[in-house]
């Protein structure tokens, strides 16, 4: 099912191909989704992910307030 620019399968596969794990459901392209990188949880808006924004590459801290650490 397409919700905005791309489907939930497309965004999950995009993250998986880059080595990240989507941990929340993708509902609408303007609502944040959460993913795991290097055992830290980050959030990004799906349309920003689609245009190349990667929260973990931004110079300021963008991991979530919970600062959850995951083991993968």
C-alpha positions, 0 to 999 in steps of 0.5 A: 500500500502506497502512503505518500511517495513510497510504500512501507515495504520500500522504506523498510527495504531502503533502510535494510539495504543501507544496514539500518533497521526500521523499528516503527510502522510507516504511516504517513510521509510527514510523521517521524519513523524510528530506526536503529544505527550502531545500537542507537535509536534515531528518528527521521521523517520519511520524505526526508529519508527519501531525499537522502537525509540520514539523521545519524550523519547530522553533526548534532545529536539526533537520536531519540530522547530515550537514548535507547541502546539496542543490541543487534 
